[in-house]
Amino acid sequence: MPFAPPVTGRPLRLYVLDYGLFRVHSGPRDVGIQGYLISTDADEHILIDTGFPQKYADDANAATAEDKLGSFGKVLECTNENMPAAQLARAGLDLEDITLMIQTHTHIDHVGHMDACPQAPILIAADERALARPLYWGKVQPMTWPDREYLLVEDDCEIGPGLQVLFVPGHAPGQIAIMVELPDTGPVLLTSDAISRPTEFDDRFAGSWDAPLALYHAKRLIRLAEERDAKVIYGHCPEQWKTLAKAPEFLS
């Protein structure tokens, strides 16, 4: 592992953060834009992904036009209440309380506030950080890499007690997933977009950066979840999104 484990405490709570709602034209299907917050017994707070940029809360139509996102889908809900600061407030925290950020990959709906916590290192796959700019959307890449300490992941690794990062490229060059062990719920697998929804298997992960690789790692994740008897939270599953308890509720 290329760094010392950055988390010292054991996970106590897992919050699902509601970053808004997006209609994908293909389907169509309405998908939640989600992030996560993990709090540990050492008073550490780990923010996983940060949703759309602020400009989508300011004027979603103008932002969509600027980013040429309309060919893919439509923002149905994205307000200031769906921004990271407001979502963290539901858990009683501020952006300044975050001790580690994790970027599962750098598409537009995950990377919008990557620069929001200057005090926190950013854990990201080395293959993703090696890109000239964050992926964002299609050929539109307006963001640059924030000046931060980066913790680079090259393979599966433990980043703290009961907290594992899984390197699962395919959807994106540096896609990662997270396995978190909670005291009451037990193992929870956060697939992020490595498996956005179970029906992606039917589509054989068409549209991914590398579809065969995405399928390979998705199967690996499902096997791991079965071996660990883990609860699986998918990246953008319309049916599951409606049933997920969101901050201020949490899994423990």
JOLINDA-V661608 format. One record per helix or strand. SS is the DSSP state (2 for helix, 1 for strand). FROM is the first residue (numbers start at 1). TO is the last residue. If there is no record, write none. Layout:
SS:FROM:TO
SS:FROM:TO
This chain:
1:11:24
1:29:40
1:45:48
2:54:58
2:60:67
1:73:77
2:80:82
2:84:89
2:95:97
1:100:102
1:107:107
1:121:125
2:126:129
1:136:137
1:140:140
1:150:153
1:157:160
1:163:167
1:176:182
1:186:192
2:193:195
2:200:203
2:211:228
1:231:234
2:238:243
1:251:251
